[in-house]
Structure formats: C-alpha cells, structure tokens
Amino acid sequence: MEAKYDIEFYKKFKKFVERFMNTMYRINVNGLDNIRDTNYLLAGNHLNILDSWVLVSLFDEPIRFMVDQKLYRYYLWELFFRTLGTFPINPNEIDLKAVKTAINLLKESENVCIFPEGKTHRQADYQPFKSGVPAIAVMSKKEIVPFGIRASYKPLSEITINFGEPINYSKIPKNERDSHLENIVRSLEKKN
C-alpha cells in the first residue's frame, strides 16, 4: 500500500519541529512580511536537512518539499516522508514526474519548496543551482519567494533566514531566469 500525505500528521510533526527549533537555535527572520496570503514556490540555498525544519516552524500553512529520492530508499523513511507530503526527485537527471508534481501542487494552491542546489553543503561550499525552478513557477503561474539561510546548525547557535520579495519570472527573459534566482538567493544568504 502506497503512503499518502496526511495533513494531521504534518500538523503534529510541525508542533514537534517548532519546539525543537526554538529550544536548539536562535532563529532570526527577515522579510517574512514578503509572503502574501496566497500559495507560493519557495526556493533557497540548502545547508542542512534542518533547513526544511526552519521553514516548517515559520509557516502556519503546510509546505510540500521536493526531496532527493535517496531519502525514499528505505520503506520506513519513504513512509515518513510521503506522509509528511514530500515528493521525490532524481537530482541526477531531468525528472519530469517531479516537475509535473510540483506544478500540479502549486496549481492546487499548495505551497511548495525546492532547494535548487540539490544537496546540502557547508556554508562556504556553494553548489551551483540546478536549472528549471523558475520554469516551474512560470508553468504554474506562481511567483517564487526566494530565501537565503546562514547557519552552522551547531546546538544553541544562531540561524538567520532572509526572505526576498516574490518574483514573477514570466517577466524575466527565459535565458536569464536561472542565474537571476541564484544571484538573488546568494545575496539573501549574505544579507545581515
């Protein structure tokens, strides 16, 4: 039997995440007022799996995360992640199923988060963005809310997350969209 997204499970998990994050870290948030009362595509850098926990703790509405399919390699992990509403992508190829899933979720007024770097890394070891996130936004007729996270994730340390203004990528030339998103996210990472 295939695991299904369970909103009640997500809400319970969110409560745990909020307590954990507020106990273990000092979270500084800037630009949260840039988020409007509509659904959105979030896109930002990816330092640690806890990046998603930061986002879950900050938003009242559920967020559907695109995750590396390797998180689904064991049955219990797949059950856990699917029940939370994540959906897999193969980061080593053009995964049309994952792209269609993201577009459909956005069209169904779900909030979606994609980490265009495709994998976690240390703060100083930037990973180039994989292309296509702005195309997902354009095809779903949604704006991207970019964000940049700065953190070591050491216990009791500080996490800073900066959100930028929503971006309508249909107004940006197609050949500039991917580099534009990466430049915006990098500037938000460095912003104090």
Buried (B, 14 or more C-beta within 10 A) or exposed (E): EEBEBBEEBBEEBBEEBBEEBEEBBEBEBBBEEBBEEEBBBBBBBBBBEBBBBBBBBBBEEBBBBBBBBEBBEEEEEBBBBBBBBBBBBEBEEEBEEBBEBBBEBBEEEBBBBBBBBBEBBEBEEEBEBBBBBBBBBBBBEBBBBBBBBBBEBEEEEEBBBBBBEBBEBBEBEEEEBBEBBBEBBBEBBEEE
